[in-house]
Amino acid sequence: MSLFLNPYSSQEVDQNKINVAEIQFDAMAVAFNAMLSSCREKCIPHDHYGEGELTKGEMTCVDRCISKAHDANRTIGTYVQRTGFDPARYLPHYNKLMKSRDHE
């Protein structure tokens, strides 16, 4: 069967896995937007936008800022996976969030 003809159509969808994936996506979107906002605040001056494009210094600053945030995220993710982090145990709001998502 071709991959273009949806070979997974006969498989059942696990709603819990979809809910967890949605939570993970939302968390990554929030983290990305916070990182982007933080780097913008740090690297792009607010007083005036004299040029339509970023300067070389601004681009370099943004690139380094996002690179550092990405490296930190990867390091923390590796640590969390290695230690067997259980969100239900360490994050009290996780169970509440999961229950609220189940009722939607």
Secondary structure, DSSP 4 states (H G I P E B T S, - for coil): --GGG-TTTTSPP-HHHHHHHHHHHHHHHHHHHHHHHHHHHHHS-SS---SSS--HHHHHHHHHHHHHHHHHHHHHHHHHHHHT--HHHH-HHHHHHHHHHHT-
